[in-house]
Amino acid sequence: MKLVLGRDDLAAAAVSAVREAGTEPERLDISPVHKASRGFVNESDADLCEVAIVTVLQAVAHGKPVLLLPVTTLGRHQHQTLVTLGRLSVADVAGHSVGVRSWSQTTGVWMRGFLTESYGVDLRTVDWTTYEGSHVDGADDPSWVQRAPEGAKLQADFLEGRLDFGIMGNGLPSDDRIRTAIADAHRIAEQWSRDQGFIPVNHVVGVSGKAAAEHSAAILAAYDAMRSVLTATAEPGPVPLHPVGFGALRGAFTKAAAYALEQGVIPRAVDYDELVERTCAALGVPPSRLGG
């Protein structure tokens, strides 16, 4: 059974649990972890794989055999990811250029959702540029989004002034000129999460349909082991950073799915209960077994 997990502590726990369940595990070393997503979704190159929440939504919407194992491997605030070099602010996004690595990148989906919901931005009034396609075969950018020329880089275009704004999380370059477009972004993000009852989720765990049929006991054991690690290492605060279980992930998935549909990231609505039912049917368990 092939596993791709970016966090060493989660990977070690999952590998041990899978072995104890009677299945031989193999951890694939793929870094950064998002590079495993395309092969996992389209070719089932891995059996259990860390994937972005939007990748799960796209995969399901496009009929790929991907299931959600409700474990958050990466959660973080997102309001600080919209950045600029000049005097522009979030109030100026309409009519200006914004670059994002991929239209389906989860960080971008969250940030664009904030723009429409909290700041009244009509996304079609923005000059959007993307630099990569989706991880999911068959998923295309909306017609009103342009792709950068081959070889262009988001960070370079932003730093050299060809973009007014950039949406960047882990890929944010180090430059003293960069500032957040939303003033006091971290405080705004924390208040948003308190109001919503969850922190935006970036990465979760996906399981292939084939693996669920062949290794259900091992997958359930891996879930239990990862849940134990995240429970033991949970950071104090009013909203959990790494929620585990179907109940705990409902809010984040429901909001992300609504944003993704509004933005043309997914071709149809994906109801959270659809994800729950697919996983439980494949593993032969009730939702309560996985925190439902």
VEXMI-144667 format. One line per field, with one value per residue (C-alpha): x, y, z. Coordinates in Angstrom, 2 decimals, always signed. Example, Ala and Ser with C-alpha at 12.3 -4.5 7.8 and 13.67 -1.06 7.14 Angstrom:
2
x	c(+12.30 / +13.67)
y	c(-4.50 / -1.06)
z	c(+7.80 / +7.14)
//
This chain:
292
x	c(+0.00 / +1.57 / +1.31 / +2.18 / +2.13 / +4.13 / +4.33 / +6.85 / +4.95 / +1.71 / +3.54 / +5.34 / +2.10 / +0.20 / +2.97 / +3.16 / -0.62 / -0.91 / +1.78 / +0.12 / -3.14 / -1.45 / -0.70 / +2.82 / +3.22 / +5.49 / +5.92 / +6.63 / +9.00 / +7.46 / +8.26 / +6.53 / +3.66 / +1.22 / +3.25 / +1.81 / -1.77 / -1.98 / -0.77 / -2.95 / -6.15 / -5.81 / -3.75 / -4.17 / -0.37 / -0.80 / -3.33 / -3.44 / -2.29 / -2.22 / -4.21 / -5.67 / -9.29 / -10.14 / -8.45 / -10.83 / -13.81 / -12.63 / -11.88 / -15.36 / -17.04 / -15.15 / -15.93 / -12.48 / -12.26 / -11.10 / -12.44 / -12.05 / -10.41 / -11.31 / -7.89 / -6.52 / -2.80 / -2.58 / -4.84 / -3.99 / -5.40 / -5.52 / -6.35 / -2.64 / -2.00 / -3.20 / -0.13 / +1.00 / +4.13 / +2.58 / -0.04 / -2.96 / -5.24 / -7.98 / -10.37 / -8.47 / -8.54 / -11.34 / -9.83 / -6.30 / -4.16 / -3.84 / -1.64 / -2.17 / -0.26 / -3.33 / -7.02 / -7.74 / -5.07 / -6.82 / -5.21 / -6.59 / -10.08 / -10.21 / -8.85 / -11.19 / -14.07 / -13.17 / -12.97 / -16.52 / -18.11 / -16.45 / -15.30 / -17.94 / -15.52 / -16.94 / -14.24 / -14.92 / -13.76 / -10.27 / -7.45 / -6.55 / -3.40 / -2.62 / +0.65 / -0.35 / -3.34 / -5.35 / -4.21 / -7.45 / -7.71 / -10.72 / -10.74 / -10.13 / -9.85 / -12.88 / -12.87 / -12.28 / -8.98 / -5.76 / -2.75 / +0.72 / +3.15 / +5.15 / +8.10 / +6.70 / +6.90 / +4.37 / +6.98 / +9.05 / +6.03 / +4.90 / +8.27 / +9.04 / +5.73 / +3.86 / +1.15 / -0.57 / -1.36 / -0.35 / -2.01 / +0.79 / +1.04 / +4.15 / +5.51 / +5.70 / +9.16 / +11.25 / +11.21 / +10.81 / +8.56 / +5.79 / +2.80 / -0.63 / -3.44 / -5.79 / -4.77 / -4.24 / -4.80 / -4.00 / -6.49 / -9.14 / -8.42 / -8.71 / -12.02 / -13.31 / -12.48 / -14.14 / -17.26 / -17.29 / -16.26 / -13.35 / -9.95 / -9.60 / -8.39 / -5.75 / -4.72 / -6.57 / -6.07 / -7.43 / -7.86 / -8.25 / -11.38 / -9.29 / -7.36 / -10.58 / -11.85 / -8.61 / -7.21 / -10.14 / -8.79 / -5.39 / -6.96 / -9.10 / -6.03 / -4.13 / -7.00 / -6.96 / -3.18 / -3.18 / -6.10 / -4.13 / -1.10 / -3.15 / -5.06 / -1.84 / -0.21 / -3.27 / -2.51 / -4.61 / -7.17 / -10.90 / -10.85 / -8.89 / -6.11 / -6.19 / -9.75 / -10.28 / -13.52 / -16.41 / -18.24 / -15.25 / -14.54 / -18.10 / -17.88 / -14.63 / -15.63 / -19.09 / -17.68 / -14.86 / -17.32 / -19.55 / -16.60 / -15.30 / -18.67 / -19.06 / -15.58 / -15.97 / -13.43 / -15.89 / -18.50 / -21.27 / -22.19 / -20.57 / -22.55 / -20.49 / -22.78 / -21.88 / -18.24 / -19.20 / -21.44 / -18.88 / -16.16 / -18.35 / -19.83 / -16.36 / -14.92 / -18.07 / -18.44 / -21.03 / -20.12 / -19.67 / -16.61 / -14.89 / -16.12 / -19.42)
y	c(+0.00 / +3.28 / +6.36 / +10.02 / +12.28 / +15.47 / +15.44 / +12.95 / +12.35 / +11.55 / +9.39 / +7.39 / +6.78 / +5.77 / +3.46 / +1.69 / +1.31 / -0.06 / -2.63 / -3.71 / -4.12 / -6.73 / -4.67 / -3.84 / -0.04 / +2.00 / +5.72 / +7.56 / +10.50 / +13.30 / +16.90 / +19.28 / +16.97 / +18.61 / +17.18 / +13.75 / +14.92 / +14.56 / +10.96 / +10.05 / +11.54 / +10.53 / +7.32 / +6.05 / +6.12 / +6.16 / +4.47 / +7.07 / +10.58 / +14.05 / +16.28 / +19.77 / +20.14 / +21.67 / +18.77 / +16.41 / +18.52 / +18.68 / +14.96 / +14.05 / +16.55 / +15.03 / +11.44 / +10.37 / +7.42 / +9.57 / +9.31 / +11.65 / +10.35 / +13.17 / +14.11 / +17.66 / +17.66 / +21.41 / +24.18 / +27.88 / +31.37 / +32.77 / +36.48 / +37.38 / +35.59 / +38.50 / +40.70 / +43.83 / +45.95 / +49.38 / +51.48 / +49.43 / +47.64 / +45.04 / +47.88 / +48.26 / +44.65 / +45.23 / +46.50 / +45.42 / +42.38 / +39.45 / +36.39 / +32.98 / +29.76 / +27.81 / +28.67 / +25.52 / +26.18 / +25.98 / +29.15 / +31.05 / +29.58 / +30.69 / +34.16 / +34.77 / +33.63 / +36.28 / +38.87 / +38.19 / +37.50 / +40.10 / +42.80 / +42.71 / +42.05 / +40.81 / +38.35 / +39.01 / +42.61 / +41.42 / +40.72 / +37.17 / +35.31 / +31.67 / +29.80 / +26.14 / +23.97 / +21.82 / +18.50 / +16.95 / +15.93 / +17.58 / +20.65 / +23.92 / +27.57 / +29.81 / +31.60 / +34.95 / +33.82 / +34.02 / +31.71 / +33.25 / +32.58 / +29.36 / +29.77 / +32.77 / +32.66 / +34.15 / +35.39 / +37.12 / +38.76 / +40.04 / +41.34 / +42.98 / +44.86 / +43.00 / +42.12 / +44.48 / +41.71 / +38.13 / +35.33 / +33.33 / +31.10 / +28.94 / +30.40 / +33.95 / +35.38 / +37.18 / +40.90 / +43.84 / +45.64 / +43.06 / +43.81 / +42.33 / +43.93 / +43.47 / +45.69 / +43.77 / +40.55 / +38.13 / +39.75 / +39.77 / +36.09 / +35.11 / +36.95 / +35.28 / +31.84 / +32.62 / +33.76 / +30.72 / +28.17 / +26.78 / +27.70 / +27.33 / +23.83 / +23.39 / +19.72 / +16.57 / +12.87 / +11.18 / +7.45 / +5.70 / +3.68 / +0.60 / +0.88 / +1.26 / -2.00 / -3.92 / -2.41 / -1.08 / -2.31 / -0.72 / +2.59 / +2.71 / +1.93 / +4.74 / +7.12 / +6.19 / +6.63 / +10.04 / +11.19 / +10.26 / +12.26 / +15.35 / +15.14 / +14.86 / +17.81 / +20.08 / +23.75 / +25.64 / +28.05 / +28.56 / +26.90 / +23.71 / +24.08 / +20.41 / +19.11 / +15.36 / +13.51 / +14.10 / +16.30 / +18.54 / +19.06 / +19.80 / +23.58 / +23.99 / +21.62 / +23.16 / +26.69 / +25.67 / +23.83 / +26.91 / +29.14 / +26.65 / +26.43 / +30.22 / +30.60 / +27.95 / +25.66 / +22.74 / +22.08 / +21.06 / +21.42 / +18.87 / +18.29 / +17.29 / +14.36 / +12.96 / +12.78 / +11.16 / +8.57 / +7.66 / +7.00 / +5.11 / +2.92 / +2.09 / +1.26 / -0.48 / +1.65 / +4.09 / +7.81 / +7.56 / +5.35 / +8.34 / +11.08 / +11.66)
z	c(+0.00 / -1.16 / +1.03 / +0.37 / +3.42 / +3.87 / +7.67 / +9.01 / +12.26 / +10.45 / +7.92 / +10.63 / +12.51 / +9.36 / +8.11 / +11.48 / +11.68 / +8.16 / +8.86 / +12.11 / +10.19 / +8.01 / +4.90 / +3.76 / +3.51 / +1.26 / +1.86 / -1.39 / -1.01 / -3.10 / -2.28 / -2.33 / -1.54 / -3.98 / -6.86 / -6.02 / -6.59 / -10.37 / -10.39 / -7.42 / -8.84 / -12.48 / -12.34 / -8.75 / -8.37 / -4.58 / -2.33 / +0.44 / -0.42 / +1.08 / -1.27 / -1.30 / -0.28 / -3.67 / -5.46 / -3.66 / -4.72 / -8.33 / -8.44 / -7.20 / -9.54 / -12.50 / -11.56 / -10.36 / -7.91 / -5.00 / -1.46 / +1.50 / +4.66 / +7.07 / +8.41 / +8.09 / +7.40 / +6.76 / +7.99 / +8.04 / +7.86 / +4.32 / +4.39 / +4.40 / +1.09 / -1.10 / -1.37 / -3.20 / -3.60 / -3.96 / -2.26 / -3.52 / -1.07 / -1.23 / -2.15 / -5.46 / -6.68 / -9.21 / -12.46 / -11.56 / -12.31 / -9.90 / -10.34 / -8.74 / -9.33 / -10.42 / -10.61 / -8.62 / -5.98 / -2.62 / -1.28 / -4.28 / -3.87 / -0.24 / -0.99 / -3.92 / -1.74 / +0.82 / -1.96 / -3.14 / +0.23 / +2.45 / +0.02 / -2.72 / -5.58 / -8.87 / -9.92 / -13.60 / -13.19 / -12.23 / -14.70 / -13.57 / -14.63 / -13.80 / -14.27 / -14.06 / -14.83 / -12.46 / -10.97 / -12.24 / -15.89 / -17.53 / -15.26 / -17.13 / -16.11 / -16.76 / -20.12 / -18.38 / -16.83 / -18.86 / -18.70 / -18.44 / -21.31 / -21.14 / -18.80 / -16.93 / -13.13 / -10.72 / -8.26 / -10.96 / -12.60 / -9.23 / -8.02 / -11.38 / -11.45 / -14.17 / -11.64 / -9.22 / -6.74 / -6.11 / -4.17 / -2.59 / +0.45 / +0.80 / -2.45 / -1.11 / -1.91 / +0.68 / -0.14 / +2.23 / -0.25 / +0.04 / +2.21 / +2.67 / +0.67 / +3.63 / +6.51 / +9.75 / +7.80 / +10.62 / +12.99 / +10.26 / +9.54 / +13.18 / +13.51 / +10.32 / +11.74 / +15.06 / +13.21 / +10.92 / +13.55 / +11.52 / +10.12 / +6.32 / +5.48 / +2.80 / +2.79 / +3.80 / +3.09 / -0.01 / -0.61 / -3.95 / -4.52 / -5.31 / -2.05 / -0.07 / -1.53 / -0.96 / +2.24 / +4.27 / +7.61 / +6.96 / +5.93 / +9.05 / +11.16 / +9.44 / +10.19 / +13.87 / +14.08 / +12.39 / +14.53 / +17.64 / +16.49 / +15.69 / +18.95 / +20.93 / +19.13 / +18.90 / +19.46 / +22.02 / +20.63 / +20.07 / +16.62 / +15.83 / +13.27 / +12.20 / +12.55 / +12.24 / +11.49 / +9.15 / +11.64 / +12.26 / +8.54 / +7.43 / +7.78 / +5.85 / +3.04 / +2.65 / +2.42 / +0.07 / -2.19 / -2.40 / -3.25 / -5.83 / -7.60 / -7.65 / -9.16 / -11.88 / -10.23 / -10.17 / -12.88 / -10.46 / -6.82 / -4.52 / -1.34 / +1.68 / +2.44 / -0.96 / +0.15 / +3.45 / +1.82 / -0.84 / +1.71 / +4.15 / +1.42 / +0.06 / +3.49 / +4.74 / +7.88 / +9.28 / +9.41 / +13.19 / +12.64 / +11.02 / +13.32 / +11.57)
//
